[in-house]
Amino acid sequence: MKFERIVRWFARIARTGLKPAAVAALLLFRPALSADGVSDVTVQQIGALLAEKASRTPAQQKMDSQLLQAVRESQGQPMAPGVNLAPAQVGTDVNGKIAVDVSVRSAATLDAVTVQIEAIGGEITAPSWQHRTIRARIDLAQAEAVAGLPDVTFLQPAVRSLHAQSARPVASPAPAGFDARAARVKQRLGEALRHPLAGTVNSQGDRTHRADDVRNTYGFSGAGVRIGVLSDSFNSLGTAAADVTSGNLPGPGNPYGRTTSVTVVQDFTPASDEGRAMLQIVHDLAPDAQLFFATADVSEAGFAANIVALRNAPYNCDIIIDDVFYFDEPVFQDGIVAQAVNTVTTAGAMYFSSAGNEGSVAKSSAGYYEGDFNDAGSPAFTYPGGAKAGTIHNFGTVGSPVNGDIVTTAGFTYTLNWADPVNASSNDYDLFLVSSTGTVKGSSTNVQNGTQLAYERVSPPALVVGDRLVVFKTAAAAVRAFAINTLRGRLTVVTTGQTHGHSAAVNGYSVAAAPAVAPGPYPAAFGASSPVENFSSDGPRRVFYNEDGSPITAGNFLFVTNGGTVRNKPDLTAADGVSTTLPPTSGLNPFYGTSAAAPHAGAIAGLLKSASPALTPAQVRTILTSTAVDVESPGFDNISGVGIVQAFQAMQAVAPVPQATINLGTVTAAEGTFSNGNGAVDPGEVGTLVVQLTNPTLANATTVLATLTTATPGVTIVQGSAEYGTLAPSTSATNSLSPFVFGVGSSVPCGTVISFSLSVSFGGGASPQVFPIAVTVGK
């Protein structure tokens, strides 16, 4: 029976159409004995895939193996004889087009390559001379031709990005009774009093971080600070203008007088407008900061370029925030995005990035493993004559081998990284997804011969219990530290260290997430018992190479010998699970994930910078980390960093000279001299407004003058100014002795909402401040 199976296997090989030399190499391949967790079938099929790899043409050697698999599938061919892989997932559209990333030999040859790609029908979407890459759309059938161009060094499906938004399940609320509705009204009134200059929706993180207390006590709200956000899009949904008129973002028509629009450097469509949700959070906490947006989703090189653009003139952002991660960002060295972060932080910017939503060991939600390659106890793969082709990593021990890490929850994709310098890997590793029956379901077998990234990726098919990730190293490859990641999946054998890529940049802030709303403390402030979200990614991050690719510890690229250096990540924790104006179906309202946490932390840094512009980034870091409330394990821990950012305590540490600010208190509308006495201001009558102004800060507001205007047709202002004198700290005053007076024309229908604007100027603080006031005719 074994002989018959071998005959059938050889017959399948003959039908594949491989070159005779490749067939001969495959026929000579001899699997070694199996070991626990890896069957004879597994060894045979991995051997077939390795033989296929050895048979590739020069052009095919420059192709991502999954792209090559997709090409062969389109031609009705298997990737290798006797191996039934799950279909390659490379994003081919119905017309056979695919988005690809093309790596080019030099910036000088990039133009020529773009012309050559266009000549065969390709479309260039995002060239980058700095990073020698081209994002393009091509016919799948042209992939080998593009890879074969002399100046192309590598061709792969366009690398995907992942945003740190989380679809954390929220229980459906029960129908609200009277008490619940009354509590919500009380809550909204409390929010309005604490943040009278907010729009219709305010992040609960404003309260839980006590940023509202910062503004109300010290009077600083981000003025003079420029904050940039990078995410997917700003106005792909076309509803940004509504956020301005409702006061949730600045721009012309903002009812609070904040008329400087968000500067959009580059937008992207179609997308979810997650960037706009992040900007709403920043605006809630630091409403006078000037805001900027740039997309991170055009390409990885475009993301890096936009980071630098936000810092450079003419935008000059002091603080930059993002929530994006690209699948191929290196684990053990700073890649192009992390290098961009290093550039802007060296230039004086503060950078806040989401730590990620990929889980942690401490919260039993990890889908990550890192360690040194170890083949003791695992099967060897040999060619005739006893020459060893390679071995696989043993996740267990010699006595109890675990030859493959079992996936218990499917992730977005499965990746393998190892400790070689970026774009200079000469140690060849491969990644295989093996079923519980031993069949190989997915493979990534790129060639690493000195110019490639130390990276392999398998797009997972539907998860079947027992699927395992197998890490293979060729016999010629050096033993290196490596990492496998399921990106929001779950693994059986796990380690800490999930946070990586540019979020682990040495001078950036990697921000973890803690819920603001239940089980968070809202409407109270964060405290020592506040938990970090279960999905928040853990650290630390060990790196083995400097940015330029030089080794940190020459010749030592292993964990066991303490090679490289360790970065304690994440740095801080901030709020998530907050309200935005985005549709509830978008997953951005409530807004969960470290995507929401990063803008909270960045906005708080903006408040400090507005209070003391001379603060250096190092001083801000010291203040934020020394005043954070310690949560989780005592002291620094690898899921919360130093703890949850505390805006009010941080501002106390800055100890600025307070400036005055004015809040709008109660507004009372009444009938004036021409009225029917029914208590409502009806058409044809005169009304009055008594407005209370408060000064919650520690500074005097002097010479307070309020001016009332309206643009509502048929309504005229009869008496539109009122002097309030000086408002001492924590005092209030009204214009009851000289109320505002307005007339309502007889043609104005009952039910009309009169939109007033109250502009308040004063000494001792930033003024004027503008407040919208609404009065309904006939009510």
Secondary structure, DSSP 4 states (H G I P E B T S, - for coil): -HHHHHHHHHHHHHTT---HHHHHHHHH-EE---BTTB-HHHHHHHHHHHHHHHT--TTGGGB-HHHHHHHHHHTT--SSTT--PPPP-S---TTSEEEEEEEES-HHHHHHHHHHHHHTT-EEEEEETTTTEEEEEEEGGGHHHHHTSTTEEEEEEPPPEEE-------PPPPPP-HHHHHHHHHHHHHHHHH-TT--S---THHHHTTHHHHHHHH---STT-EEEEEES-SSSSS-HHHHHHTTSS-STT-TTS---PPEEEE--SSS--HHHHHHHHHHHHSTTSEEEEEES-S-HHHHHHHHHHHHSTTT--SEEEE-EEETT--SSS--HHHHHHHHHHHTT-EEEEE--SS--TTTT---EEEEE---TTSPEEE-TTS-EEEEE--SS-SSS---SEEEEE--S-EEEEESS-TT-B-S-EEEEEE-TTS-EEEEE----SSSB-SEEEE---S--TT-EEEEEEETTSPP-EEEEE-SS-EESS--S----GGGG-TTSEEEEEEESSTTS-TTS---TTPPPPTTSPP--EEE-B-TTS-BSSTT---TTTT-SEEE----EEEEESB--SS-GGGTBTTB-SHHHHHHHHHHHHHHHHHH-TT--HHHHHHHHHHHSBP-SSSSSBTTTBT-B--HHHHHHHH-PPP----EEEEEEEEE-SSS-SSSS--TT-EEEEEEEEEE-SSS-EEEEEEEEEE--TTEEEEE-EEEEEEE-TTEEEE-TTS-EEEEE-TTSPTTPEEEEEEEEEEESSS--EEEEEEEETT-
